[in-house]
Amino acid sequence: MKEDFYNMENYTQEDYIKYRIERAKETISEVRIHIDNKLWNTAINRMYYACFYAVSALLSSKNINITSHAGLRQKFGEYFVKTGVINRELAKHFTELSEKRHKGDYNDFYDYDENTVKDLYPTSQKFVNEIEKLLISISNG
C-alpha cells in the first residue's frame, strides 16, 4: 500500500509546525545565493516566503487555520501584532515584503535592485529568528 504523503492526517500539528519553521530557515538561508547571483526579484520572493512559512508555523501553534496569503497576514496581525506579541515594525516588514513580492512576481518590467534587497535581508532574517524564538517559548509552555 502506497502511503499518501500529502494527507495531513498522517502528521501531527507539531510535525507541521516543525516542518514550516525548518522550511522558513532553509528558505531564508537560500536568499544569500540569490543575492550573490544578483537575482533581486527572486531574493525578494524567497524572503517573503521564508517569513510566510514562519508565520504559518506560528498561527498553527495556536490552531489558527488560514486559506490565503491575505488571510495569513490578517490573522497574524489580529493574534500577534495587535496583542503586542510581535513588534509592529517587524510586522510591517512582512507586509512590505508581501507587497514587493507581488510586484516583482506579477508586474512586467518591475525589477528590484541590489540596495533594496540588501536592506531587506537582515530584517527578514531577524523576522524568522524572532518567530522561531516565539515558537520555542510557546512549546515550552
KEBAKE-459093 format. One record per residue (C-alpha): x, y, z; residue number from 0. Coordinates in Angstrom, 1 decimal, padded with zeros to 4 digits. Each point is the difference from the previous one (the first is absolute). Example, Ala and Ser with C-alpha at 12.3 -4.5 7.8 and 13.67 -1.06 7.14 Angstrom:
NODE|u|v|w|num
NODE|012.3|-004.5|007.8|0;
NODE|001.4|003.4|-000.7|1;
This chain:
NODE|u|v|w|num
NODE|000.0|000.0|000.0|0;
NODE|001.4|003.4|-001.0|1;
NODE|000.1|002.6|002.7|2;
NODE|-001.6|003.3|-000.8|3;
NODE|002.6|002.6|001.0|4;
NODE|-002.4|002.9|-000.8|5;
NODE|-002.6|-001.1|002.5|6;
NODE|000.3|002.2|003.0|7;
NODE|-001.7|-002.7|002.1|8;
NODE|003.3|-001.8|000.0|9;
NODE|001.7|002.8|001.9|10;
NODE|-000.5|001.7|003.3|11;
NODE|-000.3|003.8|000.6|12;
NODE|003.5|-000.1|001.5|13;
NODE|001.3|-001.7|-003.2|14;
NODE|-001.5|002.8|-002.1|15;
NODE|001.4|002.8|002.2|16;
NODE|003.5|-001.5|000.0|17;
NODE|-000.2|-000.5|-003.8|18;
NODE|-001.1|003.5|-000.6|19;
NODE|002.6|001.7|002.2|20;
NODE|002.8|-002.2|-001.5|21;
NODE|-001.3|001.0|-003.5|22;
NODE|000.2|003.6|001.1|23;
NODE|003.6|-000.3|001.2|24;
NODE|001.0|-001.9|-003.2|25;
NODE|-001.7|002.6|-002.2|26;
NODE|001.5|003.0|001.7|27;
NODE|003.5|-001.6|-000.2|28;
NODE|-000.4|-000.5|-003.8|29;
NODE|-000.6|003.7|-000.5|30;
NODE|003.8|000.5|000.3|31;
NODE|000.5|-002.1|-003.1|32;
NODE|-002.5|002.2|-001.9|33;
NODE|001.8|003.2|001.2|34;
NODE|003.3|-001.4|-001.0|35;
NODE|-001.4|-000.7|-003.5|36;
NODE|-001.7|003.4|-000.2|37;
NODE|-003.5|-001.6|-000.3|38;
NODE|-001.7|002.9|001.8|39;
NODE|-003.7|-000.8|-000.7|40;
NODE|000.6|-003.7|000.9|41;
NODE|001.7|001.1|003.3|42;
NODE|-003.0|002.1|000.9|43;
NODE|-002.3|-002.9|-000.8|44;
NODE|002.0|-002.4|002.2|45;
NODE|000.2|002.5|002.9|46;
NODE|-003.8|000.4|-000.1|47;
NODE|-000.5|-003.8|-000.1|48;
NODE|002.4|-000.5|002.9|49;
NODE|-002.0|002.4|002.1|50;
NODE|-003.3|-001.6|-001.3|51;
NODE|001.1|-003.5|001.1|52;
NODE|001.0|001.4|003.4|53;
NODE|-003.3|001.7|000.5|54;
NODE|-001.9|-003.1|-001.2|55;
NODE|001.8|-002.0|002.7|56;
NODE|-000.8|002.6|002.6|57;
NODE|-003.7|000.1|-000.9|58;
NODE|-000.1|-003.8|000.0|59;
NODE|001.4|000.0|003.6|60;
NODE|-003.2|001.8|001.0|61;
NODE|-002.3|-002.3|-002.1|62;
NODE|-000.7|002.9|-002.4|63;
NODE|-000.7|-001.3|-003.5|64;
NODE|000.4|002.2|-003.1|65;
NODE|-000.9|-000.4|-003.6|66;
NODE|001.7|002.9|-001.7|67;
NODE|003.0|002.4|000.2|68;
NODE|-002.3|002.9|000.9|69;
NODE|-001.7|-002.2|002.7|70;
NODE|003.4|-000.9|001.4|71;
NODE|001.0|003.7|000.3|72;
NODE|-003.3|000.9|001.5|73;
NODE|000.1|-002.7|002.7|74;
NODE|003.6|000.7|000.7|75;
NODE|-000.9|003.6|000.7|76;
NODE|-003.0|-000.8|002.0|77;
NODE|001.6|-002.6|002.3|78;
NODE|003.6|001.0|000.2|79;
NODE|000.5|003.6|-001.0|80;
NODE|-003.0|001.8|001.5|81;
NODE|000.6|-001.9|003.3|82;
NODE|003.6|001.1|000.1|83;
NODE|001.5|-003.4|-000.3|84;
NODE|001.8|001.0|-003.2|85;
NODE|001.6|003.4|-000.4|86;
NODE|-002.0|002.2|-002.4|87;
NODE|003.1|001.1|-001.9|88;
NODE|000.9|-003.6|-000.6|89;
NODE|-003.5|-000.8|-001.1|90;
NODE|000.1|003.0|-002.5|91;
NODE|003.0|-001.6|-001.5|92;
NODE|-002.1|-003.1|-000.8|93;
NODE|-002.6|002.2|-001.6|94;
NODE|002.6|001.8|-002.1|95;
NODE|001.5|-003.3|-001.2|96;
NODE|-003.5|-001.2|-001.0|97;
NODE|-000.5|003.1|-002.1|98;
NODE|003.4|-000.1|-001.6|99;
NODE|-000.3|-003.7|-000.7|100;
NODE|-003.3|000.5|-001.7|101;
NODE|001.4|002.8|-002.2|102;
NODE|003.2|-001.9|-000.8|103;
NODE|-001.9|-003.2|-000.8|104;
NODE|-002.9|001.4|-002.0|105;
NODE|000.9|003.4|-001.4|106;
NODE|001.8|-000.1|-003.3|107;
NODE|003.2|002.1|-000.3|108;
NODE|000.2|000.4|003.8|109;
NODE|003.4|-000.7|001.3|110;
NODE|001.5|000.5|003.5|111;
NODE|003.5|001.2|000.5|112;
NODE|002.9|-001.1|002.2|113;
NODE|-000.5|002.7|002.6|114;
NODE|-003.6|-000.8|000.6|115;
NODE|000.7|-003.7|000.4|116;
NODE|003.0|000.4|002.2|117;
NODE|-002.0|002.4|002.2|118;
NODE|-002.8|-002.5|000.5|119;
NODE|002.1|-003.1|000.6|120;
NODE|001.1|000.6|003.6|121;
NODE|-003.5|000.8|001.1|122;
NODE|-001.4|-003.0|-001.7|123;
NODE|002.6|-002.2|001.8|124;
NODE|-001.0|001.7|003.3|125;
NODE|-003.7|-000.6|-000.7|126;
NODE|000.5|-003.7|-000.5|127;
NODE|002.3|-000.2|003.1|128;
NODE|-002.6|001.8|002.1|129;
NODE|-002.8|-002.3|-001.0|130;
NODE|002.2|-003.0|000.7|131;
NODE|000.7|001.3|003.5|132;
NODE|-003.6|000.6|000.6|133;
NODE|-000.9|-003.5|-001.1|134;
NODE|002.6|-001.4|002.4|135;
NODE|-001.5|002.1|002.7|136;
NODE|-003.5|-001.2|-000.8|137;
NODE|001.0|-003.7|-000.1|138;
NODE|001.7|000.4|003.4|139;
NODE|-003.2|001.2|001.3|140;
